[in-house]
Amino acid sequence: MYIVTGATGFIGSNLLYAMQQNGYDDIVAVDDFGREKKWRNIAKRGALRFVLPDQLDSFLSAHAAEVKAILHLGAISSTTETDVDKIVVNNFQFTVSLFEFCTSNNIPLIYASSAATYGAGEHGFVDRDDLYFLSSLQPLNPYGWSKNAVDKFLAREISSSTGIVPQVVGLKFFNVYGPNEYHKGMQMSVVRHFFEQYRSTGKVRLFKSYRDDCADGEQRRDFVWVGDCVSVMLWMLEHPQVSGLFNVGTGNATSYNVVAESIARSMGIEPRIEYVDMPDSVRNQYQYFTQADLTKLRSAGYDKPFLTVPEGVEKYVNGFLATDDIYL
């Protein structure tokens, strides 16, 4: 069986879809189902087992011999979350406990790290996994800090281990967009936010730039289609000899202006952009540029292309957002 945490979330639900499409038929979906509508993200999936996070330890103890791999996507992913104790429990301690279970039972672990670990990009966006480099990174918020804390802890444990260490892969996802993200509120991708703005007001509002070397709307991020992220995860699952930290992005930074224009074209309307002040609470945590260095991923053997932003936006807008059924 395959354990997927964060299974009803954005990336997790897309992963379940791809796994079942590719013949993985014994999947355990781990998540808090609560009173939200996230269950709709997996309503179309085939037979699954469901386990709540606080039941996972006992479930793993009872089924350790049957577990083939753990794909760990569950986390508090909000970059504006300020309850650091909650972040430590959910993002750090939970991941470490899964790592310890996997190493004790020789089970592959593929987990979600984040490009938020790079902070403002002072040291670039190269996915080195040595402890010295990871310790030099300066994340801008508790979420990024927690992901980097996991990366550092696992790097130390793996480098100091004298026994057999199974596959351990951390994936530094950049700015992911695609179906099944509706429940994320303000943390939804800008693609989803911009689409809704166009539909309700006929225009998109972008933050002004507060740097002399960057014009308004020319802030650039590496926006990556969620299906491409899932493809990388499945490739890792099929190549258990590959371990380490890997960037997952397109390798190209795209401006917010281009994203807004691409959405308008996909909707068949003229682009209209208004530049607005950035809130004071965001300015000191704002990334003006991110771009995944894919050298390491390509060197490991992953050779599939990534959708460009215009391609991904067209697929998202006309395949999901502009339809009656927005769920994958």
C-alpha atoms as a printed R data frame, in Angstrom:
    type eleno elety resid chain resno       x      y       z
1   ATOM     1    CA   MET     A     1   0.000  0.000   0.000
2   ATOM     2    CA   TYR     A     2   0.989  3.629  -0.542
3   ATOM     3    CA   ILE     A     3   0.442  6.263   2.131
4   ATOM     4    CA   VAL     A     4  -0.426  9.789   0.924
5   ATOM     5    CA   THR     A     5  -0.697 12.510   3.570
6   ATOM     6    CA   GLY     A     6  -2.500 15.751   2.794
7   ATOM     7    CA   ALA     A     7  -4.546 13.601   0.452
8   ATOM     8    CA   THR     A     8  -7.540 15.910   0.091
9   ATOM     9    CA   GLY     A     9  -5.393 19.005  -0.354
10  ATOM    10    CA   PHE     A    10  -4.355 20.694  -3.567
11  ATOM    11    CA   ILE     A    11  -1.278 18.733  -4.627
12  ATOM    12    CA   GLY     A    12  -2.288 15.616  -2.688
13  ATOM    13    CA   SER     A    13  -5.615 15.203  -4.486
14  ATOM    14    CA   ASN     A    14  -3.919 15.686  -7.859
15  ATOM    15    CA   LEU     A    15  -1.418 13.018  -6.838
16  ATOM    16    CA   LEU     A    16  -4.210 10.567  -5.972
17  ATOM    17    CA   TYR     A    17  -5.735 11.115  -9.407
18  ATOM    18    CA   ALA     A    18  -2.429 10.452 -11.182
19  ATOM    19    CA   MET     A    19  -1.605  7.416  -9.047
20  ATOM    20    CA   GLN     A    20  -4.914  5.741  -9.816
21  ATOM    21    CA   GLN     A    21  -4.554  6.639 -13.490
22  ATOM    22    CA   ASN     A    22  -1.180  4.875 -13.416
23  ATOM    23    CA   GLY     A    23  -2.372  1.695 -11.752
24  ATOM    24    CA   TYR     A    24  -1.601  2.294  -8.059
25  ATOM    25    CA   ASP     A    25  -4.647  0.679  -6.508
26  ATOM    26    CA   ASP     A    26  -3.988  0.359  -2.753
27  ATOM    27    CA   ILE     A    27  -3.745  3.942  -1.523
28  ATOM    28    CA   VAL     A    28  -4.271  5.199   2.009
29  ATOM    29    CA   ALA     A    29  -5.537  8.788   2.078
30  ATOM    30    CA   VAL     A    30  -4.424 10.562   5.256
31  ATOM    31    CA   ASP     A    31  -5.899 13.965   6.105
32  ATOM    32    CA   ASP     A    32  -8.121 16.022   8.365
33  ATOM    33    CA   PHE     A    33 -11.499 15.970   6.649
34  ATOM    34    CA   GLY     A    34 -13.223 18.292   9.135
35  ATOM    35    CA   ARG     A    35 -16.224 20.322   8.026
36  ATOM    36    CA   GLU     A    36 -14.699 21.736   4.876
37  ATOM    37    CA   LYS     A    37 -15.541 20.755   1.320
38  ATOM    38    CA   LYS     A    38 -12.099 19.355   0.578
39  ATOM    39    CA   TRP     A    39 -13.665 15.911   0.322
40  ATOM    40    CA   ARG     A    40 -14.908 16.986  -3.107
41  ATOM    41    CA   ASN     A    41 -11.283 16.981  -4.262
42  ATOM    42    CA   ILE     A    42 -11.245 13.192  -4.040
43  ATOM    43    CA   ALA     A    43 -14.937 12.468  -4.670
44  ATOM    44    CA   LYS     A    44 -14.172 11.129  -8.145
45  ATOM    45    CA   ARG     A    45 -11.391  8.796  -7.037
46  ATOM    46    CA   GLY     A    46 -11.670  5.039  -6.981
47  ATOM    47    CA   ALA     A    47 -11.512  2.917  -3.840
48  ATOM    48    CA   LEU     A    48  -9.331  4.414  -1.110
49  ATOM    49    CA   ARG     A    49  -8.632  3.785   2.558
50  ATOM    50    CA   PHE     A    50  -9.087  6.795   4.845
51  ATOM    51    CA   VAL     A    51  -7.013  7.496   7.951
52  ATOM    52    CA   LEU     A    52  -7.055 10.609  10.132
53  ATOM    53    CA   PRO     A    53  -3.625 12.036  11.063
54  ATOM    54    CA   ASP     A    54  -3.979 11.145  14.758
55  ATOM    55    CA   GLN     A    55  -4.702  7.541  13.733
56  ATOM    56    CA   LEU     A    56  -1.673  7.227  11.478
57  ATOM    57    CA   ASP     A    57   0.847  5.988  14.055
58  ATOM    58    CA   SER     A    58  -1.293  3.007  15.033
59  ATOM    59    CA   PHE     A    59  -2.173  2.316  11.411
60  ATOM    60    CA   LEU     A    60   1.493  2.276  10.382
61  ATOM    61    CA   SER     A    61   2.400  0.021  13.299
62  ATOM    62    CA   ALA     A    62  -0.254 -2.466  12.238
63  ATOM    63    CA   HIS     A    63   0.618 -2.373   8.521
64  ATOM    64    CA   ALA     A    64   4.377 -1.655   8.409
65  ATOM    65    CA   ALA     A    65   5.108 -4.750   6.342
66  ATOM    66    CA   GLU     A    66   2.583 -3.722   3.680
67  ATOM    67    CA   VAL     A    67   3.689 -0.107   3.163
68  ATOM    68    CA   LYS     A    68   5.629  0.366  -0.081
69  ATOM    69    CA   ALA     A    69   6.187  4.122   0.176
70  ATOM    70    CA   ILE     A    70   5.002  7.252   1.976
71  ATOM    71    CA   LEU     A    71   4.294 10.410  -0.021
72  ATOM    72    CA   HIS     A    72   4.065 13.151   2.560
73  ATOM    73    CA   LEU     A    73   2.281 16.328   1.455
74  ATOM    74    CA   GLY     A    74   0.386 17.151   4.624
75  ATOM    75    CA   ALA     A    75   1.394 20.455   6.232
76  ATOM    76    CA   ILE     A    76   0.273 23.874   7.297
77  ATOM    77    CA   SER     A    77   1.061 25.555   3.993
78  ATOM    78    CA   SER     A    78  -0.053 29.105   4.706
79  ATOM    79    CA   THR     A    79   2.821 31.550   4.398
80  ATOM    80    CA   THR     A    80   0.969 33.935   6.713
81  ATOM    81    CA   GLU     A    81   0.391 31.480   9.595
82  ATOM    82    CA   THR     A    82   1.767 32.997  12.811
83  ATOM    83    CA   ASP     A    83   1.164 30.129  15.274
84  ATOM    84    CA   VAL     A    84   4.692 28.735  15.147
85  ATOM    85    CA   ASP     A    85   3.968 26.041  17.753
86  ATOM    86    CA   LYS     A    86   1.284 24.627  15.461
87  ATOM    87    CA   ILE     A    87   3.691 24.789  12.521
88  ATOM    88    CA   VAL     A    88   6.368 22.941  14.486
89  ATOM    89    CA   VAL     A    89   3.964 20.135  15.373
90  ATOM    90    CA   ASN     A    90   2.418 19.745  11.927
91  ATOM    91    CA   ASN     A    91   5.330 20.534   9.626
92  ATOM    92    CA   PHE     A    92   8.439 19.521  11.536
93  ATOM    93    CA   GLN     A    93   7.561 16.888  14.119
94  ATOM    94    CA   PHE     A    94   5.113 15.030  11.893
95  ATOM    95    CA   THR     A    95   7.662 14.800   9.052
96  ATOM    96    CA   VAL     A    96  10.453 13.684  11.367
97  ATOM    97    CA   SER     A    97   8.264 10.925  12.811
98  ATOM    98    CA   LEU     A    98   7.487  9.639   9.314
99  ATOM    99    CA   PHE     A    99  11.195  9.740   8.437
100 ATOM   100    CA   GLU     A   100  12.036  7.688  11.529
101 ATOM   101    CA   PHE     A   101   9.340  5.144  10.667
102 ATOM   102    CA   CYS     A   102  10.599  4.877   7.085
103 ATOM   103    CA   THR     A   103  14.254  4.466   8.028
104 ATOM   104    CA   SER     A   104  13.352  1.847  10.633
105 ATOM   105    CA   ASN     A   105  11.352 -0.135   8.086
106 ATOM   106    CA   ASN     A   106  13.370  0.558   4.908
107 ATOM   107    CA   ILE     A   107  10.475  2.380   3.243
108 ATOM   108    CA   PRO     A   108  10.900  5.192   0.666
109 ATOM   109    CA   LEU     A   109   9.817  8.665   1.787
110 ATOM   110    CA   ILE     A   110   8.962 11.427  -0.687
111 ATOM   111    CA   TYR     A   111   8.021 14.658   1.054
112 ATOM   112    CA   ALA     A   112   7.118 18.226   0.171
113 ATOM   113    CA   SER     A   113   9.745 20.823   0.901
114 ATOM   114    CA   SER     A   114   9.289 24.288  -0.589
115 ATOM   115    CA   ALA     A   115  10.934 27.062  -2.571
116 ATOM   116    CA   ALA     A   116   9.983 29.235   0.418
117 ATOM   117    CA   THR     A   117  13.136 27.831   2.044
118 ATOM   118    CA   TYR     A   118  15.197 30.069  -0.269
119 ATOM   119    CA   GLY     A   119  13.866 33.265   1.282
120 ATOM   120    CA   ALA     A   120  14.603 36.276  -0.895
121 ATOM   121    CA   GLY     A   121  17.026 34.206  -2.962
122 ATOM   122    CA   GLU     A   122  20.196 35.704  -1.514
123 ATOM   123    CA   HIS     A   123  22.001 32.432  -2.207
124 ATOM   124    CA   GLY     A   124  20.234 31.630  -5.451
125 ATOM   125    CA   PHE     A   125  17.830 28.759  -6.069
126 ATOM   126    CA   VAL     A   126  20.169 25.787  -6.316
127 ATOM   127    CA   ASP     A   127  18.874 22.630  -4.612
128 ATOM   128    CA   ARG     A   128  21.991 21.684  -2.655
129 ATOM   129    CA   ASP     A   129  21.348 19.347   0.255
130 ATOM   130    CA   ASP     A   130  24.515 19.766   2.312
131 ATOM   131    CA   LEU     A   131  23.946 21.019   5.830
132 ATOM   132    CA   TYR     A   132  26.279 24.015   5.469
133 ATOM   133    CA   PHE     A   133  24.305 25.419   2.524
134 ATOM   134    CA   LEU     A   134  20.901 24.687   4.053
135 ATOM   135    CA   SER     A   135  21.967 26.500   7.224
136 ATOM   136    CA   SER     A   136  22.823 29.592   5.201
137 ATOM   137    CA   LEU     A   137  19.286 29.987   3.832
138 ATOM   138    CA   GLN     A   138  17.067 32.704   5.314
139 ATOM   139    CA   PRO     A   139  13.342 31.918   4.862
140 ATOM   140    CA   LEU     A   140  11.015 34.901   5.147
141 ATOM   141    CA   ASN     A   141   8.204 33.292   7.181
142 ATOM   142    CA   PRO     A   142   7.560 30.463   9.686
143 ATOM   143    CA   TYR     A   143   6.284 28.154   6.943
144 ATOM   144    CA   GLY     A   144   9.526 28.409   4.944
145 ATOM   145    CA   TRP     A   145  11.547 28.162   8.143
146 ATOM   146    CA   SER     A   146   9.780 24.919   9.132
147 ATOM   147    CA   LYS     A   147  10.421 23.335   5.740
148 ATOM   148    CA   ASN     A   148  14.086 24.280   5.879
149 ATOM   149    CA   ALA     A   149  14.285 22.913   9.434
150 ATOM   150    CA   VAL     A   150  13.076 19.553   8.136
151 ATOM   151    CA   ASP     A   151  15.561 19.623   5.245
152 ATOM   152    CA   LYS     A   152  18.432 20.366   7.647
153 ATOM   153    CA   PHE     A   153  17.419 17.725  10.167
154 ATOM   154    CA   LEU     A   154  17.067 14.989   7.561
155 ATOM   155    CA   ALA     A   155  20.331 15.985   5.856
156 ATOM   156    CA   ARG     A   156  22.156 15.629   9.169
157 ATOM   157    CA   GLU     A   157  20.503 12.312  10.022
158 ATOM   158    CA   ILE     A   158  21.222 10.820   6.610
159 ATOM   159    CA   SER     A   159  24.847 11.988   6.473
160 ATOM   160    CA   SER     A   160  25.576 10.639   9.952
161 ATOM   161    CA   SER     A   161  23.804  7.308   9.480
162 ATOM   162    CA   THR     A   162  25.908  4.163   9.571
163 ATOM   163    CA   GLY     A   163  23.084  1.883   8.459
164 ATOM   164    CA   ILE     A   164  20.964  1.436   5.377
165 ATOM   165    CA   VAL     A   165  18.992  4.560   4.489
166 ATOM   166    CA   PRO     A   166  16.029  4.072   2.128
167 ATOM   167    CA   GLN     A   167  15.091  6.558  -0.558
168 ATOM   168    CA   VAL     A   168  14.433 10.003   0.930
169 ATOM   169    CA   VAL     A   169  13.382 12.741  -1.500
170 ATOM   170    CA   GLY     A   170  12.475 16.318  -0.609
171 ATOM   171    CA   LEU     A   171  10.777 18.279  -3.390
172 ATOM   172    CA   LYS     A   172  11.118 22.066  -3.340
173 ATOM   173    CA   PHE     A   173   7.907 23.073  -5.061
174 ATOM   174    CA   PHE     A   174   7.857 26.569  -6.534
175 ATOM   175    CA   ASN     A   175   4.597 28.445  -7.281
176 ATOM   176    CA   VAL     A   176   2.147 25.657  -8.047
177 ATOM   177    CA   TYR     A   177  -1.223 26.259  -9.724
178 ATOM   178    CA   GLY     A   178  -4.011 24.037 -11.030
179 ATOM   179    CA   PRO     A   179  -7.325 22.364 -10.158
180 ATOM   180    CA   ASN     A   180  -8.489 21.509  -6.614
181 ATOM   181    CA   GLU     A   181  -6.979 24.559  -4.916
182 ATOM   182    CA   TYR     A   182 -10.263 26.408  -4.303
183 ATOM   183    CA   HIS     A   183 -10.250 25.623  -0.552
184 ATOM   184    CA   LYS     A   184  -6.947 27.428   0.076
185 ATOM   185    CA   GLY     A   185  -8.561 30.868   0.340
186 ATOM   186    CA   MET     A   186  -5.986 33.641   0.124
187 ATOM   187    CA   GLN     A   187  -3.280 30.998  -0.389
188 ATOM   188    CA   MET     A   188  -4.713 29.975  -3.770
189 ATOM   189    CA   SER     A   189  -2.427 30.543  -6.737
190 ATOM   190    CA   VAL     A   190  -2.418 33.934  -8.439
191 ATOM   191    CA   VAL     A   191  -3.796 32.202 -11.532
192 ATOM   192    CA   ARG     A   192  -6.992 31.346  -9.664
193 ATOM   193    CA   HIS     A   193  -7.159 34.765  -7.992
194 ATOM   194    CA   PHE     A   194  -6.609 36.632 -11.267
195 ATOM   195    CA   PHE     A   195  -9.255 34.566 -13.052
196 ATOM   196    CA   GLU     A   196 -11.815 35.410 -10.369
197 ATOM   197    CA   GLN     A   197 -10.877 39.105 -10.514
198 ATOM   198    CA   TYR     A   198 -11.325 39.201 -14.280
199 ATOM   199    CA   ARG     A   199 -14.659 37.421 -14.005
200 ATOM   200    CA   SER     A   200 -16.039 39.701 -11.275
201 ATOM   201    CA   THR     A   201 -14.500 43.091 -12.148
202 ATOM   202    CA   GLY     A   202 -13.089 42.808 -15.669
203 ATOM   203    CA   LYS     A   203  -9.585 43.661 -14.483
204 ATOM   204    CA   VAL     A   204  -6.685 42.339 -12.391
205 ATOM   205    CA   ARG     A   205  -5.033 44.151  -9.494
206 ATOM   206    CA   LEU     A   206  -1.262 43.644  -9.151
207 ATOM   207    CA   PHE     A   207   1.049 44.871  -6.438
208 ATOM   208    CA   LYS     A   208   3.229 47.831  -7.232
209 ATOM   209    CA   SER     A   209   6.966 47.253  -7.081
210 ATOM   210    CA   TYR     A   210   9.006 48.861  -4.321
211 ATOM   211    CA   ARG     A   211  12.368 48.245  -5.944
212 ATOM   212    CA   ASP     A   212  14.003 50.559  -8.440
213 ATOM   213    CA   ASP     A   213  15.210 47.652 -10.561
214 ATOM   214    CA   CYS     A   214  11.724 46.161 -11.018
215 ATOM   215    CA   ALA     A   215   8.774 47.807 -12.766
216 ATOM   216    CA   ASP     A   216   5.213 47.344 -11.516
217 ATOM   217    CA   GLY     A   217   3.952 43.869 -12.363
218 ATOM   218    CA   GLU     A   218   7.389 42.684 -13.420
219 ATOM   219    CA   GLN     A   219   7.947 40.752 -10.217
220 ATOM   220    CA   ARG     A   220   8.752 37.267 -11.455
221 ATOM   221    CA   ARG     A   221   8.071 33.817 -10.100
222 ATOM   222    CA   ASP     A   222   8.509 30.276 -11.332
223 ATOM   223    CA   PHE     A   223   4.882 29.208 -11.821
224 ATOM   224    CA   VAL     A   224   4.511 25.451 -12.282
225 ATOM   225    CA   TRP     A   225   1.482 23.373 -13.347
226 ATOM   226    CA   VAL     A   226   0.417 20.947 -10.602
227 ATOM   227    CA   GLY     A   227   0.343 18.024 -13.043
228 ATOM   228    CA   ASP     A   228   4.054 18.506 -13.672
229 ATOM   229    CA   CYS     A   229   4.731 18.391  -9.930
230 ATOM   230    CA   VAL     A   230   2.811 15.141  -9.695
231 ATOM   231    CA   SER     A   231   4.747 13.742 -12.648
232 ATOM   232    CA   VAL     A   232   8.004 14.363 -10.784
233 ATOM   233    CA   MET     A   233   6.660 12.612  -7.680
234 ATOM   234    CA   LEU     A   234   5.628  9.535  -9.644
235 ATOM   235    CA   TRP     A   235   9.002  9.470 -11.381
236 ATOM   236    CA   MET     A   236  10.737  9.519  -8.005
237 ATOM   237    CA   LEU     A   237   8.491  6.705  -6.828
238 ATOM   238    CA   GLU     A   238   9.559  4.671  -9.850
239 ATOM   239    CA   HIS     A   239  13.274  5.425  -9.327
240 ATOM   240    CA   PRO     A   240  13.990  4.379  -5.720
241 ATOM   241    CA   GLN     A   241  17.734  4.752  -6.232
242 ATOM   242    CA   VAL     A   242  17.331  8.542  -6.435
243 ATOM   243    CA   SER     A   243  17.495 10.526  -3.179
244 ATOM   244    CA   GLY     A   244  18.080 14.134  -2.136
245 ATOM   245    CA   LEU     A   245  16.518 17.573  -2.389
246 ATOM   246    CA   PHE     A   246  15.205 18.605  -5.796
247 ATOM   247    CA   ASN     A   247  13.669 21.784  -7.157
248 ATOM   248    CA   VAL     A   248  10.316 21.384  -8.894
249 ATOM   249    CA   GLY     A   249   9.529 24.327 -11.161
250 ATOM   250    CA   THR     A   250   9.710 25.111 -14.857
251 ATOM   251    CA   GLY     A   251  13.184 26.625 -14.687
252 ATOM   252    CA   ASN     A   252  11.788 29.907 -16.048
253 ATOM   253    CA   ALA     A   253  10.610 32.970 -14.140
254 ATOM   254    CA   THR     A   254   7.442 34.614 -15.497
255 ATOM   255    CA   SER     A   255   6.198 38.103 -14.620
256 ATOM   256    CA   TYR     A   256   2.823 38.738 -13.046
257 ATOM   257    CA   ASN     A   257   2.007 40.902 -16.054
258 ATOM   258    CA   VAL     A   258   2.459 37.908 -18.359
259 ATOM   259    CA   VAL     A   259   0.321 35.710 -16.100
260 ATOM   260    CA   ALA     A   260  -2.483 38.284 -16.106
261 ATOM   261    CA   GLU     A   261  -2.252 38.702 -19.877
262 ATOM   262    CA   SER     A   262  -2.269 34.916 -20.433
263 ATOM   263    CA   ILE     A   263  -5.426 34.534 -18.365
264 ATOM   264    CA   ALA     A   264  -7.179 37.288 -20.301
265 ATOM   265    CA   ARG     A   265  -6.273 35.652 -23.619
266 ATOM   266    CA   SER     A   266  -7.560 32.295 -22.380
267 ATOM   267    CA   MET     A   267 -10.826 33.975 -21.373
268 ATOM   268    CA   GLY     A   268 -11.095 35.774 -24.715
269 ATOM   269    CA   ILE     A   269 -10.987 39.261 -23.190
270 ATOM   270    CA   GLU     A   270  -8.632 42.232 -23.268
271 ATOM   271    CA   PRO     A   271  -6.055 42.385 -20.462
272 ATOM   272    CA   ARG     A   272  -6.769 45.180 -17.947
273 ATOM   273    CA   ILE     A   273  -4.285 45.633 -15.108
274 ATOM   274    CA   GLU     A   274  -4.399 48.030 -12.147
275 ATOM   275    CA   TYR     A   275  -1.370 48.419  -9.882
276 ATOM   276    CA   VAL     A   276  -2.116 48.778  -6.164
277 ATOM   277    CA   ASP     A   277  -0.104 49.360  -2.992
278 ATOM   278    CA   MET     A   278   1.374 46.311  -1.305
279 ATOM   279    CA   PRO     A   279   0.262 45.899   2.346
280 ATOM   280    CA   ASP     A   280   2.920 46.762   4.908
281 ATOM   281    CA   SER     A   281   2.534 43.280   6.420
282 ATOM   282    CA   VAL     A   282   3.650 41.701   3.139
283 ATOM   283    CA   ARG     A   283   6.438 43.997   1.981
284 ATOM   284    CA   ASN     A   284   9.181 42.553   4.176
285 ATOM   285    CA   GLN     A   285   8.279 38.982   3.230
286 ATOM   286    CA   TYR     A   286   7.805 39.498  -0.492
287 ATOM   287    CA   GLN     A   287   9.823 37.519  -3.025
288 ATOM   288    CA   TYR     A   288  10.510 39.571  -6.137
289 ATOM   289    CA   PHE     A   289  12.105 36.713  -8.066
290 ATOM   290    CA   THR     A   290  12.134 32.925  -7.957
291 ATOM   291    CA   GLN     A   291  13.398 30.524 -10.586
292 ATOM   292    CA   ALA     A   292  14.096 26.852 -10.101
293 ATOM   293    CA   ASP     A   293  17.515 25.566 -11.088
294 ATOM   294    CA   LEU     A   294  16.657 22.188 -12.644
295 ATOM   295    CA   THR     A   295  20.220 21.000 -13.232
296 ATOM   296    CA   LYS     A   296  20.070 18.449 -10.425
297 ATOM   297    CA   LEU     A   297  16.659 17.075 -11.411
298 ATOM   298    CA   ARG     A   298  17.704 16.732 -15.050
299 ATOM   299    CA   SER     A   299  21.008 15.114 -14.056
300 ATOM   300    CA   ALA     A   300  19.077 12.551 -12.016
301 ATOM   301    CA   GLY     A   301  17.336 11.505 -15.240
302 ATOM   302    CA   TYR     A   302  14.009 13.330 -15.224
303 ATOM   303    CA   ASP     A   303  13.621 14.517 -18.808
304 ATOM   304    CA   LYS     A   304   9.930 15.337 -19.238
305 ATOM   305    CA   PRO     A   305   9.077 18.909 -20.328
306 ATOM   306    CA   PHE     A   306   7.183 21.337 -18.104
307 ATOM   307    CA   LEU     A   307   4.202 23.328 -19.336
308 ATOM   308    CA   THR     A   308   4.895 26.999 -19.994
309 ATOM   309    CA   VAL     A   309   2.704 29.515 -18.159
310 ATOM   310    CA   PRO     A   310   0.555 30.265 -21.255
311 ATOM   311    CA   GLU     A   311   0.085 26.508 -21.814
312 ATOM   312    CA   GLY     A   312  -0.756 25.793 -18.192
313 ATOM   313    CA   VAL     A   313  -3.065 28.789 -17.857
314 ATOM   314    CA   GLU     A   314  -4.989 27.768 -20.982
315 ATOM   315    CA   LYS     A   315  -5.386 24.242 -19.602
316 ATOM   316    CA   TYR     A   316  -6.496 25.482 -16.200
317 ATOM   317    CA   VAL     A   317  -8.875 28.210 -17.348
318 ATOM   318    CA   ASN     A   318 -10.679 26.365 -20.129
319 ATOM   319    CA   GLY     A   319 -10.369 22.871 -18.688
320 ATOM   320    CA   PHE     A   320 -11.553 23.728 -15.167
321 ATOM   321    CA   LEU     A   321 -12.162 27.314 -14.054
322 ATOM   322    CA   ALA     A   322 -14.503 28.251 -16.902
323 ATOM   323    CA   THR     A   323 -16.460 24.987 -16.658
324 ATOM   324    CA   ASP     A   324 -19.307 23.883 -14.391
325 ATOM   325    CA   ASP     A   325 -17.167 21.138 -12.822
326 ATOM   326    CA   ILE     A   326 -13.987 22.605 -11.341
327 ATOM   327    CA   TYR     A   327 -12.785 19.417  -9.661
328 ATOM   328    CA   LEU     A   328 -10.224 17.029 -11.080
